[in-house]
Amino acid sequence: MLAYLKVRDFALVDLAEIEFASGFNVLTGETGAGKTVLVEAIGLLLGDRAEGVMVRKGTGGAVLEAAFDLSGVPGAARELVELGFLDEGEDEMVLARTIPASGKGRCTVNGRLSTVSALQSVGEVLVDVHGQNTHQALLRPSTHMDYLDRFAGSAHLALLGKYRERYLEYRRLADERERLAGAGPGSMREADLLRHEVGQIEAAGVRQGELEELELEAGRLRNARLIGELSASAASALSGEGGLGAGELLTRAADDLGRMVEKDPSAEGVRSRAEALAIEAEDLARDLTSYMGRLESDPSRLEEIESRLSGLRELFRRYGGSAETTLAYLREASERLREIEGGERRLGEIDGEIASATRDLEEKAAGLDTARGEAASRLQEAVAVELEQLELGHTALEVNVAGAGGKPGEAKPGPDGFNTVEFMFRPAPDEEFRPLRKIASGGEMSRVMLALKIVLAGADRLPILVFDEVDSGIGGETALAVGEKLHRLGVYHQVFCITHLPQIATFANHQYRVFKHEGARTDVEPLDEDGRLDELCRMLGDSSGRKVTREHARASLERARERMKQV
């Protein structure tokens, strides 16, 4: 509900701070006192354009602020959380707007700098203003389906829930099919290329480390003669071929050192080292001889290796420069190829699943279509009763439910079935039905909206309703009927009404007086019981509050309260 409204330096208002209560709230006051200013302030807080709006003369700008208590409307709070305007667990929404005398204004939502469009989005969740063509959900055809579905009842909503679950599955399948089919010839060309590349890499038999191994072997084969000569020379130096070799010399040195140790035992370490070197030289000579025996020059093997190296280098150049990148590409390409080939098979499977889902949706949509048709008839009849009581029996509402639910091939399923719904209105018997949104605003239209709101009270998501011109051109029993209906709405919503009629004011749970004081500035005050009687006397044409008028006002309040007990 709207718990608090602050208006400063706006039009004739110096500063007005008002705390509101739940139920039916009525604002009364003399003509020109500024009652409509409060509705305009609410409209600006809901994103109305600020062009031409009067900032109070002599001030720098207007400041508007509204605080909404959402603790009693979890549905609205949840929707605002989903829209990102409210944090989980919060139950208060504060809208603020500054309108400078010149320059750009400023909007905030819960203290965060925001935009006018954000205010509009919040307003669409919280408030319906009747009396102008803004902020009226019923004037937006996009809301009519939801109103009708909620009016249809819980069984219909349960079927709609099952339909929507199946529809989400249908959309998932349709999106997957579109993605797979959208690839088209491009995917076929991609698959052909991938098959070629995968085949090329697999045929090459790439192995980690092979390139390095082959390069070493090729190096040995290319330098086989030089390697042989060098190894032979080294072996000769060790074995002493053609003279004394290193091994023989080291053996002699070890023998001499042995004789020296006989004279000086401390030289044993040197002798041992010489003996070990002599043995190592002999082993090294034998190993070199064995190596030379294995060494060979094989031109055909070298040619084979050179060819393999050339092929590997060319392959690696294409796929990243190394065996690692080439094998990684092989894995990626193979996976993508499986995906494409699987997609072709999946297309056939999806077509069957979509056909099954469509049949299921058509069956459920047929049930929705029937229920909506029946609900539309009940809604039209119920609104007709309300219109008659509001002296609008010459008008009529028609709920246009278009589209044949569940007929194969006629249309694709939508999130709510195959139907479209729009409320149509006929202002006189000799006129045609026209869309509700095309009917001019005014007192009569406000009463039409009141009739609709009464019938749809339990189906309306919006927690706050504002009626500005609902009393235009009425009086007597019609005014009493309007007051009673506004009170009935106050059971389901927080209702605000600006009125000149005491018959309507008597049905309010709470009454506020809008008045002018010194300097012709506008102010607002809540009224207690005595204050209400004073104001009702004024509305009855007796500002002096004579006893007979006051008794009449008291009796009117009592009669209204008796009627309200029956609600």
Phi, psi and omega in degrees: 000160174282109185267332187207138177226129177238128179231122181228132176055042180240122183054240181268001185271120174284298175206121176230125176235120187232134172256126183254162179242173179284174179086207185265115178250130180242139177248123181233166179161167181295155176301132181088000181288337177112023180299318183293337179301322181293320177295320178297321179297316177298318179300318179294324177290343178260012172101013175298153177293141184266006181296132176078000179288138183275121167272139184302133185303136177086005180243164181280340181168166180266148177234125181236140180210139178222137177244129182247129175267115185256009184298332181265001181229072183300330179296315178295319179298317180297319180295321179291327174296315180298327179280351178088012181266348185222141176276152179303131179093344178284147178226022176227135178237125180242119176254138178219147180211132174250136181237100183288157177299330174210149181099189186269139179278184184218136179237142174224147175237115185051043176083352181264132179303133186219195183235166177298322180295329176293320176300320179298318180297318178295317180300324180294339178271331191252322196227140170241123180250122180250133184130348173213164187273021177250153175060028178250106182300325183293344177272358178257110181306333181297341180267347189294322178300315182295318178301314182295317181298318180291324177293329184296333175113174188293322181296318178296317180295326177295316178296320179297321178298317178294320178299315183294324176299314179292325180295321178299320177295317177301316181294321179299316179295316181297320179294320179296318179297318180298321179294316181291315181290330182296336178295319172052220182302329179300320179292324178296316178295320179296319180297318178300315180295317181296320178300317179299314184291317178298316179298320180297314182290317180296320179296328181288339179059046183298135179228139179299132176084352183297318182302314181295318179298315181293323178297322177295315181295319179297322178298319179295316182293322180294330185247029184300315182298310181297320179297320180296316181297315182294320180291324178294318179297317180295319179296320179296319180296329182277318187272341178086022178299123182083012180161190179286132178258176182298323181295314180296317180297318179294325178295315178299318180298320180294322178296314180299318180294330178295318178293328180292325181294330178299329180269331182219091182305338182293347180271009182300322181298319180294318180298316181299319180295319180295319179296319180295321179294324179295317179295317180298323180294320178295317178297317181297322179295318179295318180297320179295321178297318178296316179301318181294329179291329180276339185291131179214158176251116185233090183302324182292322178293320178298319179296320179297316180294317180300321179294318180295318179297319180297317180295317180295316181298320179294319179296315181295325179300324181286331189239040169108351171103355181206170177296323181299311182292326180292316179292325176295318179295323178300317179296315181296315182294321179296319179295316180295322179295318177297322179297315181295313181295324176292325178298321179297320177290322183295328179303315179296320179295317182297319181303319178292320180292322179294319179299319179294316180296321180296317178299318180296318179294320180298321179294314179293321181296327177298320177294320178296318181299315179297314181296322179292322177298316179293318180294323179298318179296316180295321180296315179300316181294318181294319179293323179300320178297314180295318180298321179299318180291339179261018181058037176237032181296341179282349179262170179205149175248138175235132177260109184271107176258105184256158178092136181267111181293130170079013178271119187303137171079352184279328181198160175279148180298146174247174182296341180242012182115207181254003186268158160236146183231134174214137177277128180246151184227140176238112184286343180206154184301330183269008179251163180272157174290136177229158179305140182305325183292344182264003178274134182297149178282172180144185183299317181296317180294325177298323179288325174299315178297322178298316178300315179296316182296323178299311182293324184264013187308315181284348183256000186270126179283331189288126184278341187234129179238136179237126177244123184256320188241023188292340183264006183294123173077018180233172177185185175056225183296327179296318178297320177298319179297319178297314180300316180296319181291322176297321176296318177300320177297327181296345175290325184261333186226167163272122187244135173241139178218131171263125184214155172256355189261125178295330180300322179284317184299328183295339182272356184287146171285329182217139181236139180234136179258128175258125185214165175254139174237202187307143182077012179059027179271149183271141176219165181226139177220141173285148184251135170274190185300313179295320179297322178296318180297319178299315183291321178296323176299315178300317180293334177276000176096013182230084181295338181283344177068048177302156185303317183294321179292319181296321178294322177297317179297317180297318180295322179297318178297316181296317179297318179297320181292325176296317179292326181292332179297337182276351182283000000 
